[in-house]
Amino acid sequence: MRDEVVPVSEARSRLNDLLTNMLPTRNLLLVRHGRPVAVVISPRRYEALLDTLEDLADELSVLADRLGLEERVSLEKVAEDLRLTLSGRTRSATTRAS
């Protein structure tokens, strides 16, 4: 999969065009001073990534059962630990439950 790399300053003026012409299989990588600051992906790709994450969590659960591990980690806990929610919104460290 190839990313289209666009400086944030350019994306501001071309955002509508960039989003309109975005392919479902490509990512839009926004950079500031040559460093990645954000990635824009299609809704279809986003849903596919969430599905993959859920599938992997299920596989880990099955593996934990087979190994007799008692502690289970939910997908929500993993997402929280990564400072993400399943809806895709970033949570600040101050709003996270301890």
PyMOL commands that set and color helices and strands:
alter all, ss='L'
color gray80, all
select helices_A, chain A and resi 8-20+43-67+75-81
alter helices_A, ss='H'
color red, helices_A
select strands_A, chain A and resi 3-7+27-32+35-40
alter strands_A, ss='S'
color yellow, strands_A
deselect
rebuild
show_as cartoon
